[in-house]
Amino acid sequence: MDKEAIDSLYQGYFAKVYQHTQGYISYSKAELERFKQNNISQTYGELLYPSVQKMLQTLKPQPEDVFLDLGSGLGKCALQVFMQSPMKKVIGMEASDALFAQSIKITEQAKMDFPFFWDDQREFSLRHENFLSADWEDTSLIYTCSTCFTQSLLAEIGRKINQHQSVQQVMSLRPLPTLTRLPLASVIRVECSWDSSLCFHYSLRN
Ligand SMILES: C[S@@+](CC[C@H](N)C(=O)[O-])C[C@H]1O[C@@H](n2cnc3c(N)ncnc32)[C@H](O)[C@@H]1O
């Protein structure tokens, strides 16, 4: 089967399994206040299927890599990364209760439909956490759809990456000015659910 046919099958599957999910949540006042207090950005949007592939082509992930999506939302990008890369572990961290609950349902369905992706003890782990206070474990590659993140949140992310020695590459839709440990390697254009965007690629690898 050629790549186009395989991509159609994947995209058809994602459209089917995500058809009843809702990314745009109307948060209560209390939730919005909690988000503000904890530096959580409420805006939702997604990286589109071809751009997830473009990101993977840029990162060139290896089986020993651990990928972390900071703010994984419905888990769509993380799930595609898990299905289309050889990495041993893909993690998504999401603070929103409503988005996280939906992402778990989808993961359970995907595991029933395609259990072989979980072969060889590969892990797909979605966590209901604020990524600023969470343990990033042995993460080596980070992606963050940071378009609507505040400067303060971007600064915190950069500082946390500086302290996390296992992180070797980062893809961020906004520049991370406080990130000093990893040089900017390239800037690529990606397509998102709202529009096209630049994506800043920081890397210690050649
Ligand atoms: C623009 S969406 C990206 C969804 C997905 N990563 C993608 O690219 O398709 C950003 C997500 O980050 C989450 N988020 C923002 N700040 C967060 C924080 N401090 N901790 C955990 N999740 C956060 C939001 O709830 C939202 O779901």
The ligand as a MOL file (V3000), in Angstrom:
LIG
                    3D

  0  0  0     0  0            999 V3000
M  V30 BEGIN CTAB
M  V30 COUNTS 27 29 0 0 0
M  V30 BEGIN ATOM
M  V30 1 C -3.5520 24.3460 22.0160 0
M  V30 2 S -3.9360 22.8900 22.9630 0 CHG=1
M  V30 3 C -2.8790 21.6560 22.2160 0
M  V30 4 C -3.4520 20.2510 22.0350 0
M  V30 5 C -2.4880 19.2400 21.4260 0
M  V30 6 N -1.2200 19.2370 22.1110 0
M  V30 7 C -2.2440 19.4820 19.9510 0
M  V30 8 O -1.2510 20.1280 19.6180 0
M  V30 9 O -3.0110 19.0380 19.0960 0 CHG=-1
M  V30 10 C -3.0460 23.3010 24.4590 0
M  V30 11 C -3.4530 22.4670 25.6480 0
M  V30 12 O -2.5780 22.7440 26.7470 0
M  V30 13 C -3.3170 22.6120 27.9470 0
M  V30 14 N -2.5490 23.3210 28.9980 0
M  V30 15 C -2.2630 24.6430 29.0450 0
M  V30 16 N -1.5070 24.9330 30.1110 0
M  V30 17 C -1.2800 23.7550 30.7590 0
M  V30 18 C -0.5500 23.3970 31.9300 0
M  V30 19 N 0.1160 24.3030 32.6660 0
M  V30 20 N -0.5160 22.0880 32.2940 0
M  V30 21 C -1.1850 21.1470 31.5570 0
M  V30 22 N -1.9040 21.4310 30.4490 0
M  V30 23 C -1.9530 22.7230 30.0470 0
M  V30 24 C -4.6760 23.2300 27.6140 0
M  V30 25 O -5.6890 22.7810 28.4870 0
M  V30 26 C -4.8580 22.7450 26.1620 0
M  V30 27 O -5.5830 21.5470 26.1150 0
M  V30 END ATOM
M  V30 BEGIN BOND
M  V30 1 1 1 2
M  V30 2 1 2 3
M  V30 3 1 2 10
M  V30 4 1 3 4
M  V30 5 1 4 5
M  V30 6 1 5 6
M  V30 7 1 5 7
M  V30 8 2 7 8
M  V30 9 1 7 9
M  V30 10 1 10 11
M  V30 11 1 11 12
M  V30 12 1 11 26
M  V30 13 1 12 13
M  V30 14 1 13 14
M  V30 15 1 13 24
M  V30 16 1 14 15
M  V30 17 1 14 23
M  V30 18 2 15 16
M  V30 19 1 16 17
M  V30 20 1 17 18
M  V30 21 2 17 23
M  V30 22 1 18 19
M  V30 23 2 18 20
M  V30 24 1 20 21
M  V30 25 2 21 22
M  V30 26 1 22 23
M  V30 27 1 24 25
M  V30 28 1 24 26
M  V30 29 1 26 27
M  V30 END BOND
M  V30 END CTAB
M  END
